[in-house]
Amino acid sequence: MTETTRTDRSPWAVFLIFLRLGLTSFGGPIAHLGYFRDEFVTRRQWLTERSYADLVALCQFLPGPASSQVGIALGLSRSGYAGALAAWAGFTLPSAIALILFALGMARYGDAMPPGVLHGLKVVAVAVVAQAVWGMARNLCTDAPRITIMAAATCFVLLVPSAWGQVGVIAMAAVIGLSLFKPQPGAAHDPLPIALGRRVGLFWLALFFALLMGLPLLTAMFPIQALSMADAFYRAGSLVFGGGHVVLPLLQAEVVPSGWVGNDAFLAGYGAAQAVPGPLFTFAAFLGASMNQAPTGWLGGLICLLAIFAPSFLLVAGALPFWERLRRNTRTQAALSGINAAVVGLLLAALYQPVWTSAIHTPQDFGLALVALVALMSWKLPPWLVVMGSGVAGWLSSTVL
């Protein structure tokens, strides 16, 4: 056992390790998983390669942000529940704080900010979502049935633009996946180094479903803004398969039609979220801080941040005791194949509405989005640099043209 593995079992040590990752992990969830593998499998040897692959498979199976869930599970394996909280806080707080500060700056100095800068952030969101659609489609829509599910999901959610319409698409895709796909049984693996009893797992799963079903009822009984925000963001964190970018349509359906956040601010914040490290779900902190109704600012950001990540804690702790049996179930894998194809369709619909329709109005907008897409996909520039460049280009375009 190395010196590193002897000294990093305290929650504080776990927090510091993940804080460094939270400050430096640019590039989205796939890149985050690569950073985690290098840190915890290769360097620190917290778990084996097979165990890490198994943990990633579990977190991709669950709804919510896969990279954050892997971090929570790693913290849980090192230092129990305190370690899980420490890992989440270290990885999440840097980007959450940065986005809340950006929201407060927009609220206070928005009129002084050149309008072209905000428009540039909206345009770069087109490139970021297009890159995500392309990458996910190549991996998850590999044959005609999956492509068909993707296209049907896109059309359905454009015709039924609501959060529950998206949930219905996911449910239908799971049923279709069960009937269409016949996965092979999984290969041998190493057991995960996390010991949780099934009774404990059932408790966390029961709490997850109790909140999912109970928060809407409480909101109907007590129409308090803070409770409504917690309900909306908890539901978004509970029902999103595919990670960060896929939460965009759910959040947009919750906060823009209700008037909580304006569409321009929503897309500007989404663009800014690409320029910070850490999980994209911290976009919730920006939205909470940008609310047009109290609570807003720091309190609103904290409420939305905790609400959207709460399902991740409950699902990871609840699913781990049952994963060994569940991962070998081919019916589960078949349903997940259909779900994965559908979430690509959800993201494709979001690329059109609201991202494209709100940002691309002129040939110059299209050109800037195309350059940003090439910079991300072909030049492999870091997202934060592309976001900053698009903001500058938007400002220059507004002053010159």
Secondary structure, 3 states (H helix, E strand, C coil): CCHHHHHCCCHHHHHHHHHHHHHHCCCCHHHHHHHHHHHHHHHCCCCCHHHHHHHHHHHHHCCCCHHHHHHHHHHHHHHHHHHHHHHHHHHHHHHHHHHHHHHHHHHHHCCCCCHHHHHHHHHHHHHHHHHHHHHHHHHHCCCHHHHHHHHHHHHHHHHCCCHHHHHHHHHHHHHHHHHHCCCCCCCCCCCCCCCCCHHHHHHHHHHHHHHHHHHHHHHHHCCCHHHHHHHHHHHHHHHCCCCHHHHHHHHHHHHCCCCCCCHHHHHHHHHHHCCCCCCHHHHHHHHHHCCCCCCCHHHHHHHHHHHHHHHHHHHHHHHHHHHHHHCCCHHHHHHHHHHHHHHHHHHHHHHHHHHHHHHCCCHHHHHHHHHHHHHHHCCCCCHHHHHHHHHHHHHHHHHHC
